[in-house]
């Protein structure tokens, strides 16, 4: 894998991370979210979702 391919992968990862953090898209899998946004961030995002759903 050359530098250009690595740069493209990082570009896509940060693009999707931004979409997730802005709540433009949702991932059904916590494991997938952990890989994209990191463990701590994914936990907090999914905790917020659980709280929102339980308050309805």
Secondary structure as GFF3:
##gff-version 3
##sequence-region A 1 56
A	DSSP	alpha_helix	3	21	.	.	.	ID=ss1
A	DSSP	alpha_helix	30	37	.	.	.	ID=ss2
A	DSSP	alpha_helix	39	54	.	.	.	ID=ss3
###
